[in-house]
Amino acid sequence: MKMRLFKLSVAFALLFSAVSTVTLAQEPAIDLQLQCTQTKLEDGDGERLIFADQAHIKLRGSTIDDFQWESSLFRSDHGHECSIDKADQLNAEVTEKGWRISLKDAVTTRTQRGYDFDRGYQCSIRVERDGDEVHIKPSCPALCGSRMNFTELKVNVNNGKCEYQD
């Protein structure tokens, strides 16, 4: 059995990102820990937006060893926060580019969080590795409320830099 281990850890003032990938006999795996923040100016009146995310994603094939993600978007007068974790009863599916994480029962998950209106129950999060970058692509229309709850981002495993996608 051939084992390859890649591990990198980089720390910045407001940013920490660590990724290790292990491949055992063709079984894809990832152990990703990240903390990212970025301040942007919104178009129009130039309102300041602060994005903040922290996550631990540990996958081996279709097995989820750990999955925790908290994503926040703050404006000057209000903010939105959303989280998803292994307790939300997640499924992992291995894809050509990485993984697709989805809820086993999206209706029950939304009801447990106190959301009882029909506003797009489906939720999936793609975790894709492309060279030195891990791209996290959520499509959860309303898991925690009425906005797109999670922010799409890329993490460079060489330098730990996070890049938020618009």
N, C-alpha and C positions, 0 to 999 in steps of 0.2 A: 504494500500500500504506500503510495507516494503522498507526502505531506509537504505543502508549501505554506509558509507563514509570512505574512506581510504586516508589519505593525509600524505605525507612525503616530506620534503624538506631538502636537504643536500647541503652545499656549500664547494667547495675546491678552491685552488688557481686558477687553470685554468679550473675548472669543476663545473658546476652547473646543477643539474638535479632535477626536481620535477615531481611527478606523483600523480595524484589523480584519483581514479576510483569510479564511482558511478553506482550502479545498481538499476534501478527502475522497478519493476515487470518484471524481466527477460530480460529487454532491456540492452544489454551490452553498456558500455560507458567508455571512457578514456579521460583524460585531461593530456597530457604529454608535459612538457617543458624540453628541454635539451640543454646544451652547452658542447661539448666534444672536447678535443684535445689530440692527442697522437703522439709522435715522435717514428718512427721505423727505423731500418736500413734495407735497401733492400739487398736481397741476391746478391752475386757476388762481386761487388766492394765496398759494404758497404755504398752506397749513403744514405743520410738521407732523410726520407719521413716524412712529417708532415700532419696528418689528422686533419681536423677541421669541426665540424658539429654543427649547431644550428637548433632547430626545435620547433614548437608548433603544436601539433596534438590534436585536440579536436573533438571526435566523439561520437554520440549518436545513437546506432543502425546503420541504413544506412544513417543517416544524418551527413553531415560534417559541424560542426559549425566553425571550423578553421583548416587550414592545410597550414603550411609554413615550408619548409625545405631547408636549404642551406648547401651544402656539398662541401668541398674543399680537394684537394690533392696537396701539394706543394713539389717540388723537388728543388735542389740547383739552377737549371737554368730555370725552368719554373713551372707553376702550372695549375691546372684545377679547375674550379668552376662550380657548377650546382645548380639550384634552381627549386623548384616546389611549387606551392601554389594554393589556392582555385580558383584563377582567371584563372587557366589552365583548368577549367571545369572538375572537378574530379567526379568520381562515387565511392561510398563506398558500399561494399558488406560484410555482416557479414558472417564469416566462423566459422567452429568448434573451431578454435584456436584464433580467433580475427577478423581482417578485411583484406580485399583486396581492395586497392585503385587503381583505374585505370583512364586513360584519356577517356573522352567521345568521343573525336575526335583527335586521335594522329597525323594524317596527318596535320590537321589545326594547332594544337599546334606547331608542328615542323616548319611549314611554317611561323607562326607568330614570331618565334624566329630566323628566317633567315636561316634555314637549309632546302634546297630544294632537297637534294639527298636522295635516298632510302637506308636507313641504319637501318632497324629494328624499325618501328614506334611504336610498342607496348611498353607499360610501365605499370608495376604494382608494387605496394609496399605493402608488407604484414606487418601488425602490429599485433604481437602475444604476448599474455601474458602467461608466464609459471612460475607460482609461484611468486617469487620476481623479476623476470626479464621480461622486455619488449624487444622483439627481432624485429628489423626493418630490413626487407629483401627486398631490391629493385631489380627489374629486368628491368631496363630501359637502353637498349643497346646504345641508342644515342639520348636522349632527348635534350641534350645541346651541342653535338659535336660528336667526334669520339671515345670516351672512354666509359667504363662503368661509368656513371656519378655520381652515388651515392654509398657511402660506406656502406656495411652491418655492423650493430652494435647491441650490447646488452646494456641495461641500467639496473642496479640493483636498484630497488626502495627502498631498505633498506639503502644502503650506497651511492647511487648516482654514483657509479663507472661505467664508460663506457668501453666496450671492443670491439675493432674493430676486425672484422672477416676477415680472409685472403681469 
